[in-house]
Amino acid sequence: MATPKPAKKRTAPARKTAAKLAPPAAAPRQAAAASLGSGRWESSRQFSDGAGRQLTFARYTPAPGPRAGMPVVVMLHGCRQTALAFARGTRMNQWADAGGFMVLYPQQSMTRQVQRCWRWFQPDALHGGAEADLIAALIRSEIARHGLDPERVYIAGLSAGAGMAALVALRHPSLIAAVAMHSGPVVGDAHSAASGIGTMRRGSLKPLLPLLEGVADPAVFRLGMPALILHGQLDPAVAPRNAKQLFEQFRALNDPRPEDVPMERVLGLGTDKAYRRVDLLRGRKTVLRLCEITRIEHAWSGGDASVKYHARGGPDASALVWRFFQGLRRTGAGQPEP
């Protein structure tokens, strides 16, 4: 799922480690035929922060163009993916057309990580933490440039992108109103490429709350962080146990009370879209949701299957993500409110 940037002279064991951390290679597929939406697609944009660090990204603006107060959804691709492939595979731009929000697609540099994996497994300030801060700087720049709504900023990711989405949300809780993680690893367990493999295979063997404390801004424990977690139950790359542990981690962040009992439902039973949904509510507001998708492996559910790491089966994950985000906002320094 992710590996550190290799040295110029890589040993054979290092090459094996890199291969293990990314999802298994899939058979070649035909080019994606999905539209990028009816709005404006801008690829290969360049952002530089105050420290001179650079980040490539794509921007999608729904027709008829940017409007003051528009929400923004940030989409983080997985290993061996690009911003373009992720946009086509998830079809999030079509939901942006319907919902009237901007979409940003940051793209990992191959000079930082040879397989374009976001370095969730090295959450320190020099590696994964620095990448999370750079993405947050990009978001703030785009908010200022386009007059976007600072209270409706959302972030989602797949696989390594899910791990990075969690890092961005946890390190910048006053910026992010809610996070969605598809096929992602438990937060804070891995601190190297080797331990990242272990996390992917079996989740964490450590107490979960201290793992959060090791990577998060302490303010998140006061502000809370609404979260949507999606995971295929047949995932061979990231064990489904990770999703259950993510649920417990984010449950701890969202101020659990004894009377708040998760509500469970099974939807689409008997179809290829079946999934089990577990919701934690505050009043009428869902602040935490787990979707365990029955027949999906390591892929974005309900996407364009002609794009690698996207599955035709399962519920439309992009629809689930946007519908979850819609009811949440970050109001000043307080709790997200509907």
ZADO-1210 file (C-alpha; in nm, 4 decimals, padded with zeros to 6 digits):
<atoms>
<atom x="00.0000" y="00.0000" z="00.0000" code="MET" pos="1"/>
<atom x="00.2854" y="00.2396" z="00.0667" code="ALA" pos="2"/>
<atom x="00.6626" y="00.2421" z="00.0847" code="THR" pos="3"/>
<atom x="00.9312" y="00.4968" z="00.1623" code="PRO" pos="4"/>
<atom x="01.1224" y="00.6654" z="-00.1167" code="LYS" pos="5"/>
<atom x="01.3935" y="00.4198" z="-00.2222" code="PRO" pos="6"/>
<atom x="01.7598" y="00.5091" z="-00.2363" code="ALA" pos="7"/>
<atom x="01.9276" y="00.5141" z="-00.5745" code="LYS" pos="8"/>
<atom x="02.0993" y="00.1827" z="-00.5015" code="LYS" pos="9"/>
<atom x="01.8177" y="-00.0386" z="-00.3860" code="ARG" pos="10"/>
<atom x="01.8870" y="-00.3856" z="-00.2597" code="THR" pos="11"/>
<atom x="01.6815" y="-00.6877" z="-00.3594" code="ALA" pos="12"/>
<atom x="01.5103" y="-00.7045" z="-00.0152" code="PRO" pos="13"/>
<atom x="01.4123" y="-00.3364" z="-00.0471" code="ALA" pos="14"/>
<atom x="01.2539" y="-00.4044" z="-00.3844" code="ARG" pos="15"/>
<atom x="01.0560" y="-00.6916" z="-00.2320" code="LYS" pos="16"/>
<atom x="00.9325" y="-00.4652" z="00.0489" code="THR" pos="17"/>
<atom x="00.8157" y="-00.2041" z="-00.2013" code="ALA" pos="18"/>
<atom x="00.6272" y="-00.4671" z="-00.3982" code="ALA" pos="19"/>
<atom x="00.4493" y="-00.5966" z="-00.0868" code="LYS" pos="20"/>
<atom x="00.3281" y="-00.2576" z="00.0299" code="LEU" pos="21"/>
<atom x="00.1342" y="-00.1775" z="-00.2871" code="ALA" pos="22"/>
<atom x="-00.1815" y="-00.3740" z="-00.3755" code="PRO" pos="23"/>
<atom x="-00.1273" y="-00.6790" z="-00.5977" code="PRO" pos="24"/>
<atom x="-00.0928" y="-00.5889" z="-00.9644" code="ALA" pos="25"/>
<atom x="-00.4126" y="-00.6354" z="-01.1591" code="ALA" pos="26"/>
<atom x="-00.4498" y="-00.7525" z="-01.5149" code="ALA" pos="27"/>
<atom x="-00.4216" y="-00.4791" z="-01.7805" code="PRO" pos="28"/>
<atom x="-00.7481" y="-00.3019" z="-01.8487" code="ARG" pos="29"/>
<atom x="-00.8784" y="-00.0853" z="-02.1272" code="GLN" pos="30"/>
<atom x="-00.8642" y="00.2914" z="-02.0899" code="ALA" pos="31"/>
<atom x="-01.1426" y="00.4454" z="-01.8852" code="ALA" pos="32"/>
<atom x="-01.4344" y="00.5668" z="-02.0897" code="ALA" pos="33"/>
<atom x="-01.6034" y="00.7584" z="-01.8084" code="ALA" pos="34"/>
<atom x="-01.6547" y="01.1302" z="-01.8521" code="SER" pos="35"/>
<atom x="-01.4731" y="01.3745" z="-01.6282" code="LEU" pos="36"/>
<atom x="-01.7979" y="01.5645" z="-01.5872" code="GLY" pos="37"/>
<atom x="-01.9630" y="01.8555" z="-01.7616" code="SER" pos="38"/>
<atom x="-01.7624" y="02.1221" z="-01.5795" code="GLY" pos="39"/>
<atom x="-01.3988" y="02.2314" z="-01.6029" code="ARG" pos="40"/>
<atom x="-01.1159" y="01.9794" z="-01.5514" code="TRP" pos="41"/>
<atom x="-00.7717" y="02.1305" z="-01.4908" code="GLU" pos="42"/>
<atom x="-00.4926" y="01.8731" z="-01.4764" code="SER" pos="43"/>
<atom x="-00.1300" y="01.9042" z="-01.3641" code="SER" pos="44"/>
<atom x="-00.1714" y="02.2211" z="-01.1604" code="ARG" pos="45"/>
<atom x="00.1273" y="02.3134" z="-00.9422" code="GLN" pos="46"/>
<atom x="00.1170" y="02.4379" z="-00.5827" code="PHE" pos="47"/>
<atom x="00.4125" y="02.5573" z="-00.3745" code="SER" pos="48"/>
<atom x="00.3909" y="02.6349" z="-00.0049" code="ASP" pos="49"/>
<atom x="00.5900" y="02.8931" z="00.1889" code="GLY" pos="50"/>
<atom x="00.8723" y="02.6466" z="00.2461" code="ALA" pos="51"/>
<atom x="00.9124" y="02.5789" z="-00.1262" code="GLY" pos="52"/>
<atom x="00.7589" y="02.2323" z="-00.1147" code="ARG" pos="53"/>
<atom x="00.5644" y="02.1518" z="-00.4302" code="GLN" pos="54"/>
<atom x="00.2538" y="01.9483" z="-00.4973" code="LEU" pos="55"/>
<atom x="00.0881" y="01.8574" z="-00.8263" code="THR" pos="56"/>
<atom x="-00.2908" y="01.8502" z="-00.8244" code="PHE" pos="57"/>
<atom x="-00.5952" y="01.8529" z="-01.0489" code="ALA" pos="58"/>
<atom x="-00.9005" y="02.0707" z="-00.9978" code="ARG" pos="59"/>
<atom x="-01.2584" y="02.0080" z="-01.1040" code="TYR" pos="60"/>
<atom x="-01.5095" y="02.2930" z="-01.1050" code="THR" pos="61"/>
<atom x="-01.8710" y="02.2094" z="-01.1855" code="PRO" pos="62"/>
<atom x="-02.0522" y="02.4179" z="-01.4462" code="ALA" pos="63"/>
<atom x="-02.1213" y="02.7074" z="-01.4692" code="PRO" pos="64"/>
<atom x="-01.8038" y="02.7838" z="-01.2739" code="GLY" pos="65"/>
<atom x="-01.6780" y="02.8600" z="-00.9227" code="PRO" pos="66"/>
<atom x="-01.9266" y="03.0297" z="-00.6926" code="ARG" pos="67"/>
<atom x="-01.8571" y="03.2019" z="-00.3628" code="ALA" pos="68"/>
<atom x="-01.9267" y="02.9731" z="-00.0713" code="GLY" pos="69"/>
<atom x="-01.8905" y="02.6500" z="-00.2670" code="MET" pos="70"/>
<atom x="-01.7948" y="02.3375" z="-00.0652" code="PRO" pos="71"/>
<atom x="-01.4787" y="02.1470" z="-00.1576" code="VAL" pos="72"/>
<atom x="-01.4022" y="01.7732" z="-00.1503" code="VAL" pos="73"/>
<atom x="-01.0366" y="01.6649" z="-00.1559" code="VAL" pos="74"/>
<atom x="-00.9748" y="01.3206" z="-00.3098" code="MET" pos="75"/>
<atom x="-00.6527" y="01.1279" z="-00.2384" code="LEU" pos="76"/>
<atom x="-00.5617" y="00.8428" z="-00.4736" code="HIS" pos="77"/>
<atom x="-00.4060" y="00.5113" z="-00.3745" code="GLY" pos="78"/>
<atom x="-00.0710" y="00.3573" z="-00.4679" code="CYS" pos="79"/>
<atom x="00.0019" y="00.3165" z="-00.8400" code="ARG" pos="80"/>
<atom x="-00.2716" y="00.5676" z="-00.9212" code="GLN" pos="81"/>
<atom x="-00.2827" y="00.9211" z="-01.0575" code="THR" pos="82"/>
<atom x="-00.5225" y="01.2074" z="-00.9994" code="ALA" pos="83"/>
<atom x="-00.6740" y="01.1477" z="-01.3436" code="LEU" pos="84"/>
<atom x="-00.7267" y="00.7753" z="-01.2875" code="ALA" pos="85"/>
<atom x="-00.8843" y="00.8394" z="-00.9486" code="PHE" pos="86"/>
<atom x="-01.1224" y="01.0994" z="-01.0908" code="ALA" pos="87"/>
<atom x="-01.2300" y="00.8627" z="-01.3667" code="ARG" pos="88"/>
<atom x="-01.2557" y="00.5582" z="-01.1449" code="GLY" pos="89"/>
<atom x="-01.4536" y="00.7197" z="-00.8631" code="THR" pos="90"/>
<atom x="-01.6688" y="00.9431" z="-01.0858" code="ARG" pos="91"/>
<atom x="-01.6743" y="01.1980" z="-00.8052" code="MET" pos="92"/>
<atom x="-01.6902" y="01.4800" z="-01.0610" code="ASN" pos="93"/>
<atom x="-02.0403" y="01.3729" z="-01.1598" code="GLN" pos="94"/>
<atom x="-02.1467" y="01.4104" z="-00.7976" code="TRP" pos="95"/>
<atom x="-01.9796" y="01.7517" z="-00.7940" code="ALA" pos="96"/>
<atom x="-02.1985" y="01.8480" z="-01.0903" code="ASP" pos="97"/>
<atom x="-02.5087" y="01.7387" z="-00.8995" code="ALA" pos="98"/>
<atom x="-02.4027" y="01.8771" z="-00.5610" code="GLY" pos="99"/>
<atom x="-02.2312" y="02.1981" z="-00.6686" code="GLY" pos="100"/>
<atom x="-01.8929" y="02.1460" z="-00.5030" code="PHE" pos="101"/>
<atom x="-01.5323" y="02.1755" z="-00.6191" code="MET" pos="102"/>
<atom x="-01.3049" y="01.8709" z="-00.6189" code="VAL" pos="103"/>
<atom x="-00.9273" y="01.8780" z="-00.5654" code="LEU" pos="104"/>
<atom x="-00.7106" y="01.5784" z="-00.6544" code="TYR" pos="105"/>
<atom x="-00.3605" y="01.6088" z="-00.5058" code="PRO" pos="106"/>
<atom x="-00.1105" y="01.3720" z="-00.6688" code="GLN" pos="107"/>
<atom x="00.1858" y="01.2135" z="-00.4940" code="GLN" pos="108"/>
<atom x="00.5237" y="01.2679" z="-00.6586" code="SER" pos="109"/>
<atom x="00.7223" y="00.9657" z="-00.7747" code="MET" pos="110"/>
<atom x="01.0348" y="01.1429" z="-00.6493" code="THR" pos="111"/>
<atom x="00.8900" y="01.1209" z="-00.2979" code="ARG" pos="112"/>
<atom x="00.7593" y="00.7662" z="-00.3363" code="GLN" pos="113"/>
<atom x="00.8263" y="00.5518" z="-00.6400" code="VAL" pos="114"/>
<atom x="00.4770" y="00.3967" z="-00.6504" code="GLN" pos="115"/>
<atom x="00.2985" y="00.7253" z="-00.5749" code="ARG" pos="116"/>
<atom x="00.2014" y="00.5982" z="-00.2287" code="CYS" pos="117"/>
<atom x="00.1207" y="00.8649" z="00.0269" code="TRP" pos="118"/>
<atom x="00.3464" y="00.7928" z="00.3253" code="ARG" pos="119"/>
<atom x="00.0807" y="00.7201" z="00.5870" code="TRP" pos="120"/>
<atom x="00.3140" y="00.4579" z="00.7348" code="PHE" pos="121"/>
<atom x="00.5681" y="00.7292" z="00.8285" code="GLN" pos="122"/>
<atom x="00.3490" y="00.9853" z="01.0051" code="PRO" pos="123"/>
<atom x="00.6416" y="01.1914" z="01.1378" code="ASP" pos="124"/>
<atom x="00.6865" y="01.5593" z="01.0489" code="ALA" pos="125"/>
<atom x="00.9532" y="01.4879" z="00.7852" code="LEU" pos="126"/>
<atom x="00.7572" y="01.2335" z="00.5820" code="HIS" pos="127"/>
<atom x="00.3842" y="01.1600" z="00.6020" code="GLY" pos="128"/>
<atom x="00.3210" y="01.4486" z="00.8377" code="GLY" pos="129"/>
<atom x="00.4903" y="01.6867" z="00.5948" code="ALA" pos="130"/>
<atom x="00.2746" y="01.5550" z="00.3102" code="GLU" pos="131"/>
<atom x="-00.0394" y="01.6058" z="00.5194" code="ALA" pos="132"/>
<atom x="00.0657" y="01.9634" z="00.5998" code="ASP" pos="133"/>
<atom x="00.1366" y="02.0343" z="00.2322" code="LEU" pos="134"/>
<atom x="-00.2101" y="01.9100" z="00.1338" code="ILE" pos="135"/>
<atom x="-00.3629" y="02.1288" z="00.4069" code="ALA" pos="136"/>
<atom x="-00.1688" y="02.4287" z="00.2734" code="ALA" pos="137"/>
<atom x="-00.3047" y="02.3583" z="-00.0754" code="LEU" pos="138"/>
<atom x="-00.6600" y="02.3464" z="00.0602" code="ILE" pos="139"/>
<atom x="-00.6216" y="02.6792" z="00.2398" code="ARG" pos="140"/>
<atom x="-00.4773" y="02.8358" z="-00.0745" code="SER" pos="141"/>
<atom x="-00.7701" y="02.7149" z="-00.2855" code="GLU" pos="142"/>
<atom x="-01.0237" y="02.8381" z="-00.0290" code="ILE" pos="143"/>
<atom x="-00.8708" y="03.1853" z="-00.0453" code="ALA" pos="144"/>
<atom x="-00.8321" y="03.1851" z="-00.4230" code="ARG" pos="145"/>
<atom x="-01.1847" y="03.0735" z="-00.5109" code="HIS" pos="146"/>
<atom x="-01.3848" y="03.1992" z="-00.2128" code="GLY" pos="147"/>
<atom x="-01.4790" y="02.8461" z="-00.1051" code="LEU" pos="148"/>
<atom x="-01.6734" y="02.7804" z="00.2135" code="ASP" pos="149"/>
<atom x="-01.4144" y="02.7235" z="00.4908" code="PRO" pos="150"/>
<atom x="-01.6764" y="02.5449" z="00.7002" code="GLU" pos="151"/>
<atom x="-01.7445" y="02.2809" z="00.4331" code="ARG" pos="152"/>
<atom x="-01.4067" y="02.1250" z="00.3557" code="VAL" pos="153"/>
<atom x="-01.4057" y="01.7459" z="00.3246" code="TYR" pos="154"/>
<atom x="-01.1374" y="01.4896" z="00.2491" code="ILE" pos="155"/>
<atom x="-01.1577" y="01.1292" z="00.1243" code="ALA" pos="156"/>
<atom x="-00.9097" y="00.8680" z="00.0078" code="GLY" pos="157"/>
<atom x="-00.8563" y="00.5114" z="-00.1053" code="LEU" pos="158"/>
<atom x="-00.6010" y="00.2751" z="00.0482" code="SER" pos="159"/>
<atom x="-00.2816" y="00.4797" z="00.1020" code="ALA" pos="160"/>
<atom x="-00.4953" y="00.7837" z="00.0205" code="GLY" pos="161"/>
<atom x="-00.7291" y="00.6865" z="00.3052" code="ALA" pos="162"/>
<atom x="-00.4321" y="00.6711" z="00.5402" code="GLY" pos="163"/>
<atom x="-00.3236" y="01.0174" z="00.4282" code="MET" pos="164"/>
<atom x="-00.6781" y="01.1568" z="00.4476" code="ALA" pos="165"/>
<atom x="-00.6848" y="01.0496" z="00.8121" code="ALA" pos="166"/>
<atom x="-00.3509" y="01.2225" z="00.8758" code="LEU" pos="167"/>
<atom x="-00.4678" y="01.5479" z="00.7166" code="VAL" pos="168"/>
<atom x="-00.7903" y="01.5447" z="00.9188" code="ALA" pos="169"/>
<atom x="-00.6165" y="01.4610" z="01.2461" code="LEU" pos="170"/>
<atom x="-00.3351" y="01.7142" z="01.2037" code="ARG" pos="171"/>
<atom x="-00.5704" y="01.9915" z="01.0842" code="HIS" pos="172"/>
<atom x="-00.9032" y="01.9358" z="01.2623" code="PRO" pos="173"/>
<atom x="-01.0101" y="02.3022" z="01.2450" code="SER" pos="174"/>
<atom x="-00.9815" y="02.2864" z="00.8641" code="LEU" pos="175"/>
<atom x="-01.1523" y="01.9533" z="00.7871" code="ILE" pos="176"/>
<atom x="-01.5240" y="01.9118" z="00.8556" code="ALA" pos="177"/>
<atom x="-01.5321" y="01.5341" z="00.7920" code="ALA" pos="178"/>
<atom x="-01.3170" y="01.2534" z="00.6517" code="VAL" pos="179"/>
<atom x="-01.3963" y="00.9399" z="00.4462" code="ALA" pos="180"/>
<atom x="-01.1569" y="00.6428" z="00.4358" code="MET" pos="181"/>
<atom x="-01.2034" y="00.3605" z="00.1837" code="HIS" pos="182"/>
<atom x="-00.9934" y="00.0444" z="00.2344" code="SER" pos="183"/>
<atom x="-00.7613" y="00.2286" z="00.4710" code="GLY" pos="184"/>
<atom x="-00.5258" y="00.1251" z="00.7514" code="PRO" pos="185"/>
<atom x="-00.5723" y="00.1855" z="01.1223" code="VAL" pos="186"/>
<atom x="-00.4192" y="00.5196" z="01.2217" code="VAL" pos="187"/>
<atom x="-00.0805" y="00.5569" z="01.3905" code="GLY" pos="188"/>
<atom x="00.0198" y="00.1917" z="01.4099" code="ASP" pos="189"/>
<atom x="00.2948" y="00.1949" z="01.1444" code="ALA" pos="190"/>
<atom x="00.6143" y="00.4009" z="01.1572" code="HIS" pos="191"/>
<atom x="00.8149" y="00.2341" z="00.8807" code="SER" pos="192"/>
<atom x="00.7648" y="00.0460" z="00.5558" code="ALA" pos="193"/>
<atom x="00.8039" y="-00.2899" z="00.7278" code="ALA" pos="194"/>
<atom x="00.5549" y="-00.2128" z="01.0039" code="SER" pos="195"/>
<atom x="00.3189" y="-00.0756" z="00.7386" code="GLY" pos="196"/>
<atom x="00.2988" y="-00.4225" z="00.5858" code="ILE" pos="197"/>
<atom x="00.2080" y="-00.5664" z="00.9237" code="GLY" pos="198"/>
<atom x="-00.0634" y="-00.3063" z="00.9786" code="THR" pos="199"/>
<atom x="-00.2164" y="-00.3824" z="00.6414" code="MET" pos="200"/>
<atom x="-00.2175" y="-00.7573" z="00.7056" code="ARG" pos="201"/>
<atom x="-00.3643" y="-00.7691" z="01.0553" code="ARG" pos="202"/>
<atom x="-00.4485" y="-00.4200" z="01.1827" code="GLY" pos="203"/>
<atom x="-00.2960" y="-00.3103" z="01.5110" code="SER" pos="204"/>
<atom x="-00.2044" y="-00.5175" z="01.8137" code="LEU" pos="205"/>
<atom x="-00.1636" y="-00.2055" z="02.0294" code="LYS" pos="206"/>
<atom x="-00.4109" y="00.0029" z="02.2321" code="PRO" pos="207"/>
<atom x="-00.5915" y="00.2187" z="01.9770" code="LEU" pos="208"/>
<atom x="-00.6345" y="00.5541" z="02.1510" code="LEU" pos="209"/>
<atom x="-00.2631" y="00.6158" z="02.2202" code="PRO" pos="210"/>
<atom x="-00.1974" y="00.5567" z="01.8491" code="LEU" pos="211"/>
<atom x="-00.4190" y="00.8567" z="01.7707" code="LEU" pos="212"/>
<atom x="-00.2516" y="01.0696" z="02.0340" code="GLU" pos="213"/>
<atom x="00.0835" y="01.0042" z="01.8709" code="GLY" pos="214"/>
<atom x="-00.0120" y="01.1558" z="01.5328" code="VAL" pos="215"/>
<atom x="-00.2980" y="01.4022" z="01.5961" code="ALA" pos="216"/>
<atom x="-00.3264" y="01.7660" z="01.6916" code="ASP" pos="217"/>
<atom x="-00.4601" y="01.7574" z="02.0500" code="PRO" pos="218"/>
<atom x="-00.7391" y="01.9931" z="01.9396" code="ALA" pos="219"/>
<atom x="-00.9105" y="01.7081" z="01.7549" code="VAL" pos="220"/>
<atom x="-01.0055" y="01.5508" z="02.0886" code="PHE" pos="221"/>
<atom x="-01.1982" y="01.8692" z="02.1665" code="ARG" pos="222"/>
<atom x="-01.3341" y="01.9430" z="01.8178" code="LEU" pos="223"/>
<atom x="-01.4203" y="01.5870" z="01.7138" code="GLY" pos="224"/>
<atom x="-01.3871" y="01.4478" z="01.3600" code="MET" pos="225"/>
<atom x="-01.6876" y="01.2940" z="01.1821" code="PRO" pos="226"/>
<atom x="-01.5765" y="00.9955" z="00.9768" code="ALA" pos="227"/>
<atom x="-01.7046" y="00.7534" z="00.7150" code="LEU" pos="228"/>
<atom x="-01.5229" y="00.4206" z="00.6861" code="ILE" pos="229"/>
<atom x="-01.5765" y="00.1876" z="00.3873" code="LEU" pos="230"/>
<atom x="-01.4078" y="-00.1487" z="00.3416" code="HIS" pos="231"/>
<atom x="-01.4503" y="-00.4541" z="00.1217" code="GLY" pos="232"/>
<atom x="-01.4881" y="-00.7732" z="00.3206" code="GLN" pos="233"/>
<atom x="-01.2851" y="-00.9680" z="00.0615" code="LEU" pos="234"/>
<atom x="-00.9909" y="-00.7238" z="00.0663" code="ASP" pos="235"/>
<atom x="-00.6631" y="-00.9213" z="00.0330" code="PRO" pos="236"/>
<atom x="-00.4369" y="-00.6160" z="00.0646" code="ALA" pos="237"/>
<atom x="-00.5694" y="-00.4324" z="00.3721" code="VAL" pos="238"/>
<atom x="-00.7370" y="-00.6624" z="00.6237" code="ALA" pos="239"/>
<atom x="-01.0993" y="-00.5690" z="00.7050" code="PRO" pos="240"/>
<atom x="-00.9998" y="-00.5653" z="01.0737" code="ARG" pos="241"/>
<atom x="-00.8470" y="-00.2244" z="01.0022" code="ASN" pos="242"/>
<atom x="-01.1941" y="-00.0826" z="00.9348" code="ALA" pos="243"/>
<atom x="-01.3304" y="-00.2020" z="01.2698" code="LYS" pos="244"/>
<atom x="-01.0315" y="-00.0496" z="01.4470" code="GLN" pos="245"/>
<atom x="-01.0720" y="00.2794" z="01.2593" code="LEU" pos="246"/>
<atom x="-01.4333" y="00.2845" z="01.3771" code="PHE" pos="247"/>
<atom x="-01.3201" y="00.2498" z="01.7385" code="GLU" pos="248"/>
<atom x="-01.0529" y="00.5181" z="01.6972" code="GLN" pos="249"/>
<atom x="-01.2915" y="00.7738" z="01.5519" code="PHE" pos="250"/>
<atom x="-01.5604" y="00.6778" z="01.7983" code="ARG" pos="251"/>
<atom x="-01.3220" y="00.7876" z="02.0728" code="ALA" pos="252"/>
<atom x="-01.2745" y="01.1221" z="01.8966" code="LEU" pos="253"/>
<atom x="-01.6447" y="01.1972" z="01.8651" code="ASN" pos="254"/>
<atom x="-01.7209" y="01.2226" z="02.2382" code="ASP" pos="255"/>
<atom x="-01.8957" y="00.8900" z="02.3021" code="PRO" pos="256"/>
<atom x="-02.1699" y="00.8809" z="02.5620" code="ARG" pos="257"/>
<atom x="-02.3104" y="00.5695" z="02.7298" code="PRO" pos="258"/>
<atom x="-02.6505" y="00.6282" z="02.5717" code="GLU" pos="259"/>
<atom x="-02.5064" y="00.6467" z="02.2185" code="ASP" pos="260"/>
<atom x="-02.5506" y="00.2917" z="02.0904" code="VAL" pos="261"/>
<atom x="-02.4461" y="00.2229" z="01.7283" code="PRO" pos="262"/>
<atom x="-02.7357" y="00.1455" z="01.4935" code="MET" pos="263"/>
<atom x="-02.6882" y="-00.1429" z="01.2486" code="GLU" pos="264"/>
<atom x="-02.8574" y="-00.2128" z="00.9149" code="ARG" pos="265"/>
<atom x="-02.7952" y="-00.4448" z="00.6215" code="VAL" pos="266"/>
<atom x="-02.8686" y="-00.2875" z="00.2842" code="LEU" pos="267"/>
<atom x="-02.8928" y="-00.4425" z="-00.0638" code="GLY" pos="268"/>
<atom x="-02.9222" y="-00.7920" z="00.0819" code="LEU" pos="269"/>
<atom x="-02.9037" y="-01.0624" z="-00.1848" code="GLY" pos="270"/>
<atom x="-02.7434" y="-00.8319" z="-00.4446" code="THR" pos="271"/>
<atom x="-02.3874" y="-00.7439" z="-00.5429" code="ASP" pos="272"/>
<atom x="-02.4388" y="-00.4102" z="-00.3655" code="LYS" pos="273"/>
<atom x="-02.4958" y="-00.5613" z="-00.0216" code="ALA" pos="274"/>
<atom x="-02.3285" y="-00.3997" z="00.2757" code="TYR" pos="275"/>
<atom x="-02.3607" y="-00.3739" z="00.6521" code="ARG" pos="276"/>
<atom x="-02.3881" y="-00.0196" z="00.7848" code="ARG" pos="277"/>
<atom x="-02.3141" y="00.0829" z="01.1438" code="VAL" pos="278"/>
<atom x="-02.4041" y="00.4401" z="01.2463" code="ASP" pos="279"/>
<atom x="-02.3228" y="00.6429" z="01.5547" code="LEU" pos="280"/>
<atom x="-02.5553" y="00.9417" z="01.5926" code="LEU" pos="281"/>
<atom x="-02.5573" y="01.2677" z="01.7874" code="ARG" pos="282"/>
<atom x="-02.9232" y="01.3573" z="01.7998" code="GLY" pos="283"/>
<atom x="-03.0299" y="01.3214" z="01.4360" code="ARG" pos="284"/>
<atom x="-02.6803" y="01.3703" z="01.2980" code="LYS" pos="285"/>
<atom x="-02.4606" y="01.0770" z="01.1928" code="THR" pos="286"/>
<atom x="-02.1064" y="01.1531" z="01.3076" code="VAL" pos="287"/>
<atom x="-01.9556" y="00.8106" z="01.2446" code="LEU" pos="288"/>
<atom x="-02.0453" y="00.5463" z="00.9861" code="ARG" pos="289"/>
<atom x="-01.8912" y="00.2103" z="00.8990" code="LEU" pos="290"/>
<atom x="-01.9832" y="00.0389" z="00.5699" code="CYS" pos="291"/>
<atom x="-01.8642" y="-00.3221" z="00.5444" code="GLU" pos="292"/>
<atom x="-01.9147" y="-00.4102" z="00.1771" code="ILE" pos="293"/>
<atom x="-01.9804" y="-00.7797" z="00.1289" code="THR" pos="294"/>
<atom x="-01.8387" y="-00.8695" z="-00.2127" code="ARG" pos="295"/>
<atom x="-01.5679" y="-00.6079" z="-00.2745" code="ILE" pos="296"/>
<atom x="-01.1941" y="-00.6687" z="-00.2662" code="GLU" pos="297"/>
<atom x="-00.9307" y="-00.3895" z="-00.2623" code="HIS" pos="298"/>
<atom x="-01.1133" y="-00.1375" z="-00.4822" code="ALA" pos="299"/>
<atom x="-01.3376" y="00.1698" z="-00.4778" code="TRP" pos="300"/>
<atom x="-01.6920" y="00.0363" z="-00.4516" code="SER" pos="301"/>
<atom x="-01.9395" y="00.1096" z="-00.7312" code="GLY" pos="302"/>
<atom x="-01.6795" y="00.2797" z="-00.9496" code="GLY" pos="303"/>
<atom x="-01.5643" y="00.2482" z="-01.3097" code="ASP" pos="304"/>
<atom x="-01.4232" y="-00.1035" z="-01.3310" code="ALA" pos="305"/>
<atom x="-01.2230" y="-00.0177" z="-01.6441" code="SER" pos="306"/>
<atom x="-00.9899" y="00.1778" z="-01.4110" code="VAL" pos="307"/>
<atom x="-00.7593" y="-00.0305" z="-01.1920" code="LYS" pos="308"/>
<atom x="-00.8571" y="-00.0511" z="-00.8224" code="TYR" pos="309"/>
<atom x="-01.2199" y="00.0407" z="-00.8892" code="HIS" pos="310"/>
<atom x="-01.4999" y="-00.2166" z="-00.8737" code="ALA" pos="311"/>
<atom x="-01.8286" y="-00.2216" z="-01.0631" code="ARG" pos="312"/>
<atom x="-02.0030" y="-00.4061" z="-00.7800" code="GLY" pos="313"/>
<atom x="-02.0961" y="-00.2720" z="-00.4414" code="GLY" pos="314"/>
<atom x="-02.2791" y="00.0485" z="-00.3522" code="PRO" pos="315"/>
<atom x="-02.1627" y="00.3731" z="-00.5154" code="ASP" pos="316"/>
<atom x="-01.8943" y="00.4832" z="-00.2690" code="ALA" pos="317"/>
<atom x="-01.8801" y="00.8345" z="-00.4143" code="SER" pos="318"/>
<atom x="-02.2521" y="00.8760" z="-00.3495" code="ALA" pos="319"/>
<atom x="-02.2136" y="00.7439" z="00.0053" code="LEU" pos="320"/>
<atom x="-01.9220" y="00.9799" z="00.0679" code="VAL" pos="321"/>
<atom x="-02.0960" y="01.2931" z="-00.0556" code="TRP" pos="322"/>
<atom x="-02.4229" y="01.2144" z="00.1213" code="ARG" pos="323"/>
<atom x="-02.2345" y="01.1687" z="00.4474" code="PHE" pos="324"/>
<atom x="-02.0417" y="01.4940" z="00.4001" code="PHE" pos="325"/>
<atom x="-02.3490" y="01.6995" z="00.3106" code="GLN" pos="326"/>
<atom x="-02.4878" y="01.7147" z="00.6624" code="GLY" pos="327"/>
<atom x="-02.1670" y="01.8303" z="00.8319" code="LEU" pos="328"/>
<atom x="-01.9742" y="02.1546" z="00.8630" code="ARG" pos="329"/>
<atom x="-01.6930" y="02.2911" z="01.0781" code="ARG" pos="330"/>
<atom x="-01.8365" y="02.5937" z="01.2535" code="THR" pos="331"/>
<atom x="-01.5510" y="02.8085" z="01.3767" code="GLY" pos="332"/>
<atom x="-01.3653" y="02.6213" z="01.6477" code="ALA" pos="333"/>
<atom x="-01.6712" y="02.4316" z="01.7666" code="GLY" pos="334"/>
<atom x="-01.8209" y="02.0934" z="01.6969" code="GLN" pos="335"/>
<atom x="-01.9301" y="02.0189" z="01.3386" code="PRO" pos="336"/>
<atom x="-02.2996" y="02.0984" z="01.3117" code="GLU" pos="337"/>
<atom x="-02.5698" y="02.0045" z="01.0601" code="PRO" pos="338"/>
</atoms>
